[in-house]
């Protein structure tokens, strides 16, 4: 898999809807030197509506990845799903500062969707990774935190609380 596999040449395409589908695996992450996760399996669908002046893109991803649980550190398969829309317009110079708008210089005939798809996949990974056995470890962690907070009360405050209750 190479980045050029994700080039989409829009010049010469008829006006209207066009669909592109990509099957992704771990080799996709190697294009970006990203190795924190493994076991990527998924499919992306890119729908492009071509009009006279803009390209409207709709991107969808569904798949899974192997990740370590934040609580137990056990590896498990996390289901992933994400989508977003963006637009490509044409201007004097390239500009990708806005996540929902890409500006390509006039005269361009193609764009590369690899970075868009990479962000679609990475942003589908939850920030909190809780595996199937995380419930047991999570309950223990909550109990420990409750015990610590109970022990940390200052006895002087307890005396003041007693005065308020009278």
C-alpha positions as CSV (number, residue, x, y, z in Angstrom):
1,X,0.0,0.0,0.0
2,X,1.4,3.4,-1.0
3,X,0.0,6.9,-0.6
4,X,-0.5,7.3,-4.3
5,X,-3.1,4.5,-4.0
6,X,-5.3,7.1,-2.5
7,X,-5.0,9.7,-5.3
8,X,-8.4,10.7,-6.7
9,X,-8.2,12.3,-10.1
10,X,-11.4,14.4,-10.5
11,X,-10.6,16.0,-13.8
12,X,-12.4,14.1,-16.5
13,X,-15.0,12.7,-14.1
14,X,-18.6,13.6,-14.9
15,X,-20.5,16.0,-12.7
16,X,-22.5,14.1,-10.0
17,X,-21.9,11.4,-7.4
18,X,-18.8,9.2,-7.4
19,X,-17.8,6.5,-4.8
20,X,-14.4,5.2,-3.8
21,X,-13.9,2.3,-1.3
22,X,-10.7,1.3,0.5
23,X,-10.0,-1.7,2.6
24,X,-7.5,-0.8,5.3
25,X,-5.1,-2.9,7.4
26,X,-1.9,-2.3,9.4
27,X,0.0,-1.4,6.3
28,X,-2.1,1.8,6.1
29,X,-0.6,3.0,9.4
30,X,3.0,2.5,8.1
31,X,2.3,5.2,5.5
32,X,2.2,7.6,8.5
33,X,4.8,6.0,10.7
34,X,2.2,5.4,13.3
35,X,2.6,2.2,15.3
36,X,0.8,2.6,18.6
37,X,-2.0,0.3,17.5
38,X,-2.1,-2.9,15.5
39,X,-4.7,-5.3,14.0
40,X,-6.5,-2.6,12.0
41,X,-9.2,-4.0,9.9
42,X,-11.8,-1.8,8.2
43,X,-13.4,-0.3,5.2
44,X,-13.6,3.3,4.3
45,X,-16.1,4.8,1.8
46,X,-15.5,8.1,0.2
47,X,-18.5,9.7,-1.6
48,X,-17.7,12.7,-3.8
49,X,-20.3,14.9,-5.3
50,X,-18.6,16.8,-8.1
51,X,-20.2,20.1,-9.2
52,X,-18.9,22.9,-11.4
53,X,-17.0,24.7,-8.6
54,X,-16.6,22.4,-5.6
55,X,-16.2,18.8,-4.6
56,X,-18.3,17.8,-1.6
57,X,-16.9,14.8,0.2
58,X,-18.6,12.4,2.7
59,X,-16.2,9.9,4.4
60,X,-17.3,6.9,6.4
61,X,-15.2,4.3,8.3
62,X,-16.2,1.1,10.0
63,X,-13.8,-1.5,11.4
64,X,-11.8,-2.6,14.4
65,X,-8.4,-2.4,16.0
66,X,-6.4,-4.2,18.7
67,X,-5.7,-2.0,21.7
68,X,-4.7,-2.4,25.3
69,X,-7.3,-1.7,27.9
70,X,-6.6,1.4,30.0
71,X,-7.6,-0.4,33.2
72,X,-6.3,-4.0,32.8
73,X,-3.7,-3.5,30.1
74,X,-5.1,-6.6,28.3
75,X,-5.3,-6.5,24.5
76,X,-8.8,-6.6,23.1
77,X,-10.5,-5.7,19.8
78,X,-12.2,-2.3,19.8
79,X,-15.0,-1.7,17.2
80,X,-14.6,1.6,15.4
81,X,-17.0,3.8,13.4
82,X,-16.7,7.4,12.3
83,X,-17.7,9.7,9.5
84,X,-17.3,13.4,8.5
85,X,-18.0,15.7,5.6
86,X,-15.8,18.2,4.0
87,X,-15.6,20.3,0.9
88,X,-12.8,21.0,-1.6
89,X,-12.8,24.4,-3.3
90,X,-10.3,26.0,-5.7
91,X,-8.2,29.1,-5.0
92,X,-4.9,30.8,-5.6
93,X,-2.9,28.5,-3.3
94,X,-3.1,25.3,-1.3
95,X,-4.7,25.7,2.2
96,X,-5.7,22.9,4.6
97,X,-6.0,25.0,7.8
98,X,-9.8,24.4,8.1
99,X,-10.7,20.7,8.8
100,X,-13.9,21.0,6.9
101,X,-12.5,22.8,3.8
102,X,-9.5,22.1,1.6
103,X,-8.5,24.7,-1.0
104,X,-6.6,23.4,-4.0
105,X,-4.8,25.7,-6.4
106,X,-6.6,26.3,-9.7
107,X,-5.4,23.8,-12.3
108,X,-5.1,20.8,-9.9
109,X,-6.6,17.7,-11.4
110,X,-6.4,15.4,-8.4
111,X,-6.1,15.2,-4.6
112,X,-4.8,12.5,-2.2
113,X,-7.3,11.2,0.3
114,X,-4.8,9.3,2.5
115,X,-4.5,12.0,5.2
116,X,-8.2,12.5,5.3
117,X,-8.8,8.7,5.8
118,X,-6.0,8.5,8.4
119,X,-7.6,11.2,10.5
120,X,-11.0,9.5,10.0
121,X,-9.6,6.3,11.4
122,X,-7.5,7.7,14.3
123,X,-10.3,10.0,15.4
124,X,-12.6,6.9,15.7
125,X,-10.4,5.4,18.4
126,X,-12.0,6.3,21.8
127,X,-9.9,8.3,24.2
128,X,-10.8,5.9,27.0
129,X,-10.2,2.3,26.1
130,X,-12.1,-0.1,28.3
131,X,-11.9,-3.8,27.4
132,X,-14.4,-6.5,28.3
133,X,-12.7,-7.2,31.7
134,X,-12.3,-3.5,32.6
135,X,-15.4,-3.6,34.9
136,X,-13.6,-5.6,37.6
137,X,-10.5,-3.4,37.6
138,X,-12.6,-0.3,37.5
139,X,-14.7,-1.2,40.5
140,X,-11.5,-1.8,42.5
141,X,-10.1,1.5,41.4
142,X,-13.2,3.4,42.4
143,X,-13.2,1.6,45.9
144,X,-9.6,2.6,46.4
145,X,-10.3,6.2,45.5
146,X,-13.3,6.3,47.9
147,X,-11.2,4.9,50.7
148,X,-8.5,7.5,50.1
149,X,-10.9,10.4,50.2
150,X,-12.6,9.2,53.4
151,X,-9.2,9.0,55.2
152,X,-8.1,12.4,54.0
153,X,-10.7,14.4,56.0
154,X,-9.3,16.9,58.4
155,X,-10.6,16.3,62.0
156,X,-10.9,20.0,62.5
157,X,-13.5,20.2,59.8
158,X,-15.4,17.3,61.4
159,X,-15.6,19.4,64.6
160,X,-17.0,22.3,62.6
161,X,-19.5,20.1,60.9
162,X,-20.7,18.9,64.3
163,X,-21.3,22.5,65.3
164,X,-23.4,23.1,62.2
165,X,-25.5,20.0,62.8
166,X,-26.5,21.2,66.3
